[in-house]
Amino acid sequence: MNRLQATLLALCLWPALALAQIDPESMGLDLTGDDANKTEEQQPETTESTPPAESTPPAEAPSTPAATAAPEAPAPQELLSTDITQEDRVKSVQRKVYLKKGRTELSALASFSINDPYYSKLGVTFRSAYYLADTLAISTRYSYMRVLPSDDVRTAKRTFQSRIYHSVPQHVGMADVEWAPLYGKVAFLNSILHFDGYLLGGAGVVWTQTSSLEGRTFNVAADLGLGMRFVAKDWLAVNVALINTSYVDQPLGTSKGAIQNIMTVNAGISWFFPMRSTGKEGE
Protein backbone atom coordinates (compact mmCIF):
# COMPACT_ATOMS: atom_id res chain seq x y z
CA MET A 1 0.00 0.00 0.00
CA ASN A 2 1.47 3.27 -0.97
CA ARG A 3 1.27 6.51 0.87
CA LEU A 4 -1.57 7.84 -1.19
CA GLN A 5 -3.83 4.96 -0.46
CA ALA A 6 -3.12 5.10 3.25
CA THR A 7 -4.02 8.77 3.30
CA LEU A 8 -7.32 8.14 1.52
CA LEU A 9 -8.15 5.28 3.87
CA ALA A 10 -7.49 7.47 6.96
CA LEU A 11 -9.72 10.21 5.63
CA CYS A 12 -12.52 7.70 5.12
CA LEU A 13 -12.26 6.17 8.62
CA TRP A 14 -11.92 9.50 10.51
CA PRO A 15 -15.68 10.29 10.82
CA ALA A 16 -16.43 6.80 12.14
CA LEU A 17 -13.81 7.13 14.84
CA ALA A 18 -15.15 10.58 15.85
CA LEU A 19 -18.69 9.25 16.25
CA ALA A 20 -17.46 6.36 18.42
CA GLN A 21 -15.82 8.77 20.86
CA ILE A 22 -19.00 10.91 21.42
CA ASP A 23 -20.90 10.25 24.78
CA PRO A 24 -24.54 9.31 24.15
CA GLU A 25 -25.72 11.19 27.31
CA SER A 26 -24.17 14.42 26.06
CA MET A 27 -26.33 14.20 22.97
CA GLY A 28 -29.57 13.96 25.07
CA LEU A 29 -30.32 10.38 24.07
CA ASP A 30 -31.57 7.74 26.54
CA LEU A 31 -30.44 4.36 25.34
CA THR A 32 -31.00 2.51 28.64
CA GLY A 33 -34.76 2.13 28.41
CA ASP A 34 -34.72 -0.67 25.95
CA ASP A 35 -32.14 -2.57 27.91
CA ALA A 36 -34.21 -2.24 31.17
CA ASN A 37 -37.35 -3.42 29.42
CA LYS A 38 -35.52 -6.36 27.98
CA THR A 39 -34.18 -7.23 31.44
CA GLU A 40 -37.68 -7.13 33.02
CA GLU A 41 -39.08 -9.29 30.23
CA GLN A 42 -36.32 -11.80 30.72
CA GLN A 43 -37.05 -12.16 34.50
CA PRO A 44 -39.66 -14.88 35.34
CA GLU A 45 -42.95 -13.69 36.89
CA THR A 46 -42.66 -15.51 40.21
CA THR A 47 -44.89 -13.15 42.22
CA GLU A 48 -48.18 -14.12 40.59
CA SER A 49 -47.42 -17.80 40.14
CA THR A 50 -46.21 -18.44 43.69
CA PRO A 51 -49.15 -18.94 46.14
CA PRO A 52 -48.94 -17.06 49.49
CA ALA A 53 -47.70 -19.04 52.42
CA GLU A 54 -50.51 -19.99 54.77
CA SER A 55 -50.08 -18.85 58.38
CA THR A 56 -50.28 -21.82 60.67
CA PRO A 57 -51.94 -21.11 64.06
CA PRO A 58 -49.85 -21.79 67.14
CA ALA A 59 -50.33 -25.13 68.69
CA GLU A 60 -52.75 -25.05 71.60
CA ALA A 61 -51.45 -25.99 74.99
CA PRO A 62 -52.85 -29.25 76.26
CA SER A 63 -55.70 -28.70 78.68
CA THR A 64 -54.79 -29.72 82.19
CA PRO A 65 -56.76 -29.54 85.41
CA ALA A 66 -54.44 -26.77 86.62
CA ALA A 67 -55.33 -24.58 83.60
CA THR A 68 -59.05 -24.56 84.50
CA ALA A 69 -60.10 -21.08 85.83
CA ALA A 70 -60.89 -21.29 89.54
CA PRO A 71 -63.89 -19.34 90.89
CA GLU A 72 -62.96 -15.98 92.43
CA ALA A 73 -63.05 -15.79 96.21
CA PRO A 74 -65.57 -13.27 97.58
CA ALA A 75 -64.12 -9.99 98.78
CA PRO A 76 -63.94 -9.35 102.55
CA GLN A 77 -66.55 -6.61 102.23
CA GLU A 78 -68.98 -9.08 100.62
CA LEU A 79 -68.48 -11.49 103.49
CA LEU A 80 -69.19 -8.71 105.98
CA SER A 81 -72.29 -7.54 104.11
CA THR A 82 -73.81 -11.01 104.20
CA ASP A 83 -73.44 -11.16 107.96
CA ILE A 84 -75.27 -7.85 108.55
CA THR A 85 -78.84 -8.40 109.65
CA GLN A 86 -81.79 -6.09 109.32
CA GLU A 87 -81.45 -4.94 112.93
CA ASP A 88 -77.75 -4.05 112.53
CA ARG A 89 -78.28 -1.58 109.74
CA VAL A 90 -77.98 2.12 110.57
CA LYS A 91 -81.24 3.90 109.80
CA SER A 92 -81.26 7.44 108.41
CA VAL A 93 -84.02 8.38 110.87
CA GLN A 94 -83.54 6.48 114.10
CA ARG A 95 -86.08 5.86 116.79
CA LYS A 96 -86.03 7.70 120.09
CA VAL A 97 -84.15 5.77 122.73
CA TYR A 98 -85.60 7.41 125.85
CA LEU A 99 -89.39 7.55 125.69
CA LYS A 100 -91.36 9.42 128.36
CA LYS A 101 -94.99 8.67 127.57
CA GLY A 102 -96.79 7.32 130.65
CA ARG A 103 -93.83 8.03 132.94
CA THR A 104 -93.51 10.35 135.95
CA GLU A 105 -90.57 12.72 136.43
CA LEU A 106 -89.47 14.04 139.85
CA SER A 107 -86.90 16.84 139.99
CA ALA A 108 -84.87 18.64 142.64
CA LEU A 109 -83.48 21.97 141.44
CA ALA A 110 -81.48 24.91 142.75
CA SER A 111 -82.81 28.35 141.70
CA PHE A 112 -81.28 31.80 141.64
CA SER A 113 -82.46 35.05 140.06
CA ILE A 114 -80.50 36.95 137.39
CA ASN A 115 -82.60 40.06 136.69
CA ASP A 116 -82.46 42.01 140.00
CA PRO A 117 -79.23 43.98 140.62
CA TYR A 118 -80.20 44.90 144.21
CA TYR A 119 -81.79 41.79 145.69
CA SER A 120 -80.73 38.26 144.85
CA LYS A 121 -83.37 35.58 145.18
CA LEU A 122 -82.15 32.09 145.99
CA GLY A 123 -84.36 29.05 146.35
CA VAL A 124 -84.88 25.31 146.27
CA THR A 125 -87.39 23.97 143.76
CA PHE A 126 -89.23 20.63 143.67
CA ARG A 127 -90.98 19.62 140.48
CA SER A 128 -93.14 16.73 139.33
CA ALA A 129 -94.39 15.99 135.82
CA TYR A 130 -96.53 13.35 134.16
CA TYR A 131 -96.13 12.74 130.42
CA LEU A 132 -99.37 12.37 128.49
CA ALA A 133 -97.25 11.88 125.33
CA ASP A 134 -93.57 11.69 124.65
CA THR A 135 -93.48 15.43 123.92
CA LEU A 136 -96.31 16.68 126.18
CA ALA A 137 -96.43 16.81 129.98
CA ILE A 138 -98.35 18.42 132.82
CA SER A 139 -96.12 19.57 135.69
CA THR A 140 -96.33 21.22 139.10
CA ARG A 141 -93.55 23.24 140.72
CA TYR A 142 -92.97 24.49 144.24
CA SER A 143 -90.13 26.85 145.23
CA TYR A 144 -89.03 28.09 148.62
CA MET A 145 -87.12 31.36 148.21
CA ARG A 146 -85.04 33.78 150.24
CA VAL A 147 -84.11 37.35 149.29
CA LEU A 148 -80.57 38.60 149.97
CA PRO A 149 -79.52 42.25 149.48
CA SER A 150 -76.43 43.00 147.41
CA ASP A 151 -73.68 45.55 148.09
CA ASP A 152 -75.46 48.06 145.84
CA VAL A 153 -78.35 48.26 148.32
CA ARG A 154 -76.07 49.17 151.19
CA THR A 155 -74.27 51.74 149.02
CA ALA A 156 -77.55 53.33 147.90
CA LYS A 157 -78.91 53.59 151.43
CA ARG A 158 -75.69 54.78 153.03
CA THR A 159 -74.46 57.22 150.37
CA PHE A 160 -77.64 58.45 148.69
CA GLN A 161 -80.13 57.87 151.52
CA SER A 162 -82.31 56.04 149.00
CA ARG A 163 -85.23 53.78 149.73
CA ILE A 164 -85.73 50.77 147.49
CA TYR A 165 -89.20 49.24 147.60
CA HIS A 166 -88.96 45.60 146.67
CA SER A 167 -91.12 42.52 146.81
CA VAL A 168 -90.00 39.63 149.00
CA PRO A 169 -91.28 36.33 147.55
CA GLN A 170 -91.24 33.42 149.95
CA HIS A 171 -93.22 30.59 148.36
CA VAL A 172 -94.05 29.95 144.72
CA GLY A 173 -96.51 27.34 143.49
CA MET A 174 -97.09 26.87 139.73
CA ALA A 175 -98.89 24.44 137.38
CA ASP A 176 -97.43 24.26 133.86
CA VAL A 177 -97.85 22.59 130.51
CA GLU A 178 -94.58 21.44 128.93
CA TRP A 179 -93.97 20.78 125.26
CA ALA A 180 -90.71 19.17 124.09
CA PRO A 181 -90.39 19.40 120.27
CA LEU A 182 -86.59 19.01 120.18
CA TYR A 183 -84.74 15.70 120.58
CA GLY A 184 -81.12 14.85 119.76
CA LYS A 185 -77.75 13.49 120.85
CA VAL A 186 -74.52 15.12 122.01
CA ALA A 187 -71.03 13.74 122.70
CA PHE A 188 -69.74 14.37 126.23
CA LEU A 189 -66.61 12.84 127.83
CA ASN A 190 -66.36 9.93 125.36
CA SER A 191 -70.04 9.11 125.80
CA ILE A 192 -73.28 10.01 124.03
CA LEU A 193 -76.00 11.89 125.91
CA HIS A 194 -79.57 12.11 124.67
CA PHE A 195 -81.25 15.45 125.20
CA ASP A 196 -84.54 17.19 124.57
CA GLY A 197 -85.51 20.84 124.61
CA TYR A 198 -88.84 21.98 125.98
CA LEU A 199 -91.03 25.05 126.44
CA LEU A 200 -93.28 25.60 129.45
CA GLY A 201 -96.03 27.97 130.44
CA GLY A 202 -98.61 28.08 133.18
CA ALA A 203 -100.16 29.90 136.10
CA GLY A 204 -100.06 29.79 139.87
CA VAL A 205 -99.63 31.85 143.03
CA VAL A 206 -96.78 33.59 144.84
CA TRP A 207 -96.74 34.13 148.60
CA THR A 208 -94.78 37.27 149.52
CA GLN A 209 -93.81 39.15 152.67
CA THR A 210 -96.93 41.31 152.48
CA SER A 211 -99.31 38.38 151.89
CA SER A 212 -99.55 37.76 155.66
CA LEU A 213 -100.84 41.28 156.35
CA GLU A 214 -104.52 41.88 157.01
CA GLY A 215 -106.50 42.01 153.82
CA ARG A 216 -103.70 40.47 151.76
CA THR A 217 -103.55 37.00 150.28
CA PHE A 218 -101.69 35.06 147.59
CA ASN A 219 -100.64 36.92 144.48
CA VAL A 220 -101.76 35.44 141.16
CA ALA A 221 -98.79 34.67 138.93
CA ALA A 222 -97.94 33.37 135.47
CA ASP A 223 -94.71 31.94 134.18
CA LEU A 224 -93.01 31.22 130.86
CA GLY A 225 -89.73 29.45 130.25
CA LEU A 226 -87.57 27.05 128.30
CA GLY A 227 -85.22 24.27 129.29
CA MET A 228 -82.97 21.39 128.29
CA ARG A 229 -82.92 17.87 129.67
CA PHE A 230 -79.82 15.67 129.28
CA VAL A 231 -80.52 11.96 129.85
CA ALA A 232 -77.61 10.12 131.49
CA LYS A 233 -79.43 6.85 132.32
CA ASP A 234 -82.82 5.31 131.66
CA TRP A 235 -84.01 6.77 134.95
CA LEU A 236 -81.67 9.76 135.50
CA ALA A 237 -81.37 13.13 133.73
CA VAL A 238 -79.82 16.56 134.26
CA ASN A 239 -82.36 19.37 133.96
CA VAL A 240 -81.59 23.04 133.24
CA ALA A 241 -84.30 25.68 132.73
CA LEU A 242 -84.70 29.46 132.48
CA ILE A 243 -88.09 30.55 133.87
CA ASN A 244 -89.62 34.00 134.31
CA THR A 245 -92.43 34.31 136.86
CA SER A 246 -94.59 37.46 136.85
CA TYR A 247 -97.00 38.58 139.56
CA VAL A 248 -98.48 41.79 141.04
CA ASP A 249 -97.44 42.76 144.57
CA GLN A 250 -97.59 45.81 146.81
CA PRO A 251 -94.17 45.94 148.49
CA LEU A 252 -93.88 46.78 152.16
CA GLY A 253 -93.71 50.53 152.84
CA THR A 254 -95.66 51.65 149.77
CA SER A 255 -99.32 51.88 148.85
CA LYS A 256 -98.86 51.15 145.15
CA GLY A 257 -98.82 47.78 143.54
CA ALA A 258 -96.47 46.90 140.68
CA ILE A 259 -95.70 44.00 138.41
CA GLN A 260 -92.79 41.96 139.75
CA ASN A 261 -90.66 39.62 137.63
CA ILE A 262 -88.47 36.84 138.95
CA MET A 263 -86.24 35.41 136.24
CA THR A 264 -84.48 32.36 137.63
CA VAL A 265 -82.02 29.79 136.38
CA ASN A 266 -82.95 26.33 137.63
CA ALA A 267 -80.50 23.43 137.54
CA GLY A 268 -80.78 19.99 139.09
CA ILE A 269 -81.43 16.28 138.68
CA SER A 270 -84.54 14.41 137.51
CA TRP A 271 -85.65 10.84 138.23
CA PHE A 272 -88.03 8.90 135.96
CA PHE A 273 -90.54 6.24 137.02
CA PRO A 274 -90.84 3.54 135.72
CA MET A 275 -87.07 3.40 135.61
CA ARG A 276 -86.87 1.50 132.27
CA SER A 277 -87.42 3.28 128.96
CA THR A 278 -89.56 1.36 126.48
CA GLY A 279 -87.54 2.79 123.57
CA LYS A 280 -84.20 1.40 124.73
CA GLU A 281 -84.43 -1.38 122.16
CA GLY A 282 -84.18 1.22 119.35
CA GLU A 283 -80.61 2.14 120.25
FENQUI-V909505 format. One record per residue. N is the residue number from 0. PHI is phi as a letter, one per 30 degrees, with the letter a starting at -180 (NA if undefined). NEAR is the number of other C-alpha atoms within 12 Angstrom. D_FIRST is the distance of its C-alpha to the first C-alpha in Angstrom with 2 decimals. Layout:
BEGIN
n=<N/N>
phi=<PHI/PHI>
near=<NEAR/NEAR>
d_first=<D_FIRST/D_FIRST>
END
This chain:
BEGIN
n=<0/1/2/3/4/5/6/7/8/9/10/11/12/13/14/15/16/17/18/19/20/21/22/23/24/25/26/27/28/29/30/31/32/33/34/35/36/37/38/39/40/41/42/43/44/45/46/47/48/49/50/51/52/53/54/55/56/57/58/59/60/61/62/63/64/65/66/67/68/69/70/71/72/73/74/75/76/77/78/79/80/81/82/83/84/85/86/87/88/89/90/91/92/93/94/95/96/97/98/99/100/101/102/103/104/105/106/107/108/109/110/111/112/113/114/115/116/117/118/119/120/121/122/123/124/125/126/127/128/129/130/131/132/133/134/135/136/137/138/139/140/141/142/143/144/145/146/147/148/149/150/151/152/153/154/155/156/157/158/159/160/161/162/163/164/165/166/167/168/169/170/171/172/173/174/175/176/177/178/179/180/181/182/183/184/185/186/187/188/189/190/191/192/193/194/195/196/197/198/199/200/201/202/203/204/205/206/207/208/209/210/211/212/213/214/215/216/217/218/219/220/221/222/223/224/225/226/227/228/229/230/231/232/233/234/235/236/237/238/239/240/241/242/243/244/245/246/247/248/249/250/251/252/253/254/255/256/257/258/259/260/261/262/263/264/265/266/267/268/269/270/271/272/273/274/275/276/277/278/279/280/281/282>
phi=<NA/d/d/d/d/d/d/d/d/d/d/d/d/d/d/d/d/d/d/d/d/d/d/d/d/d/c/i/c/c/c/c/d/d/d/d/d/d/d/d/d/d/d/d/d/d/d/d/d/d/d/d/d/d/d/d/d/d/d/d/d/d/d/b/e/d/d/d/d/d/d/d/d/d/d/e/d/d/d/d/d/d/d/d/c/d/d/d/d/d/d/d/c/d/d/d/d/c/c/c/d/i/c/c/c/c/b/b/b/c/b/a/d/b/c/c/d/c/b/d/c/c/a/c/b/c/b/b/b/b/c/d/b/d/c/b/b/c/b/b/b/b/b/c/b/b/c/b/d/c/d/d/d/d/d/d/d/d/d/c/h/c/c/c/d/b/d/c/d/b/b/b/b/b/b/b/c/c/b/c/d/c/b/a/b/b/d/b/h/i/b/c/c/c/b/b/c/b/c/b/a/a/b/l/b/b/c/c/d/d/d/d/d/d/i/c/a/d/c/d/b/b/b/a/a/b/a/b/b/c/d/c/b/e/c/b/b/c/c/b/b/c/b/c/c/c/a/c/b/c/d/d/j/b/c/c/c/a/d/c/b/c/c/b/c/c/b/a/b/b/c/c/b/e/d/c/d/d/c/d/d/d/d>
near=<8/8/9/10/11/12/13/13/15/14/14/13/14/14/13/13/12/12/12/11/11/14/13/13/10/10/10/9/11/13/14/12/11/11/12/13/12/12/12/12/11/11/11/12/10/10/9/8/8/10/8/9/6/7/6/7/7/6/7/8/8/9/10/9/8/8/9/9/9/8/6/6/9/11/10/10/11/11/11/12/14/14/13/13/10/10/12/13/15/13/12/6/10/18/18/26/27/37/37/35/26/23/29/31/35/30/34/27/31/27/34/30/29/20/19/25/20/24/27/28/34/29/28/27/35/31/33/30/34/30/26/21/20/29/28/28/30/30/30/30/37/29/33/27/31/25/26/24/22/16/15/20/23/18/16/17/17/12/12/12/11/13/19/22/21/33/39/35/41/29/29/36/33/36/29/32/30/34/30/28/20/21/26/23/22/17/13/13/8/7/12/17/24/30/31/34/28/30/30/34/29/28/26/27/30/39/32/33/26/27/25/17/14/9/9/18/18/26/35/26/31/30/34/29/29/29/30/33/35/34/34/26/25/28/27/29/31/31/34/30/33/30/34/31/37/30/32/29/33/29/27/23/15/15/11/14/18/18/19/28/27/41/28/34/29/36/28/26/29/31/32/30/25/21/22/22/26/22/17/19/15/18/21>
d_first=<0.00/3.71/6.69/8.08/6.29/6.80/10.20/11.05/10.45/12.66/15.18/15.57/16.21/18.51/21.65/21.53/21.49/24.35/26.43/26.16/27.61/30.64/34.00/35.67/39.15/38.36/37.72/41.20/40.08/41.97/39.85/42.28/44.95/43.36/42.65/46.33/47.67/45.66/47.00/50.61/50.27/49.01/52.06/55.16/58.25/60.64/63.01/64.56/64.63/66.22/70.02/71.66/73.38/77.15/79.20/81.76/85.13/86.42/88.78/92.40/94.58/97.28/100.58/103.16/106.72/105.75/103.22/105.97/106.88/110.35/112.77/112.97/116.10/118.31/118.19/121.21/122.16/122.33/124.63/126.87/126.97/128.16/131.05/132.32/135.31/136.66/139.33/136.84/134.81/135.32/136.64/135.69/139.36/141.56/145.20/147.92/148.92/152.39/154.42/157.84/159.28/162.76/162.92/165.33/164.25/166.62/165.63/167.02/165.70/166.25/166.56/166.37/166.26/163.47/164.66/167.83/167.29/171.01/172.23/170.19/171.15/170.57/171.40/171.00/169.94/170.38/168.52/168.43/166.17/165.82/162.52/162.90/159.08/156.30/155.99/159.61/162.71/166.30/167.43/170.52/170.56/173.34/173.02/175.50/174.75/175.91/175.37/174.57/174.51/171.52/171.56/171.09/174.54/176.25/174.36/175.31/178.97/179.30/177.28/177.63/180.91/179.21/180.49/177.99/179.35/177.50/177.94/178.52/177.26/178.68/177.87/175.17/175.07/172.26/171.02/167.33/164.68/161.33/157.96/154.90/151.70/149.34/148.21/145.41/144.33/143.77/142.44/144.93/144.72/142.18/144.27/144.41/147.55/148.39/150.05/151.53/152.56/155.71/157.81/161.59/164.38/168.07/171.60/174.54/177.20/177.41/180.57/180.91/183.42/185.35/185.49/188.59/190.57/193.21/191.75/188.21/186.21/182.62/179.91/177.59/173.96/170.46/167.31/163.56/160.88/157.67/156.74/154.27/154.96/152.74/153.26/153.02/154.48/155.64/159.11/158.50/157.09/157.07/158.44/157.93/159.32/159.97/163.14/165.01/168.68/170.52/174.28/177.02/179.51/182.14/181.73/184.81/186.27/185.07/186.31/182.92/180.70/176.91/173.93/172.92/169.50/168.80/165.08/164.70/161.91/162.84/161.07/162.09/161.64/162.06/162.98/162.22/164.35/163.35/161.19/158.25/155.84/154.99/151.46/150.49/148.51/146.06/144.78>
END
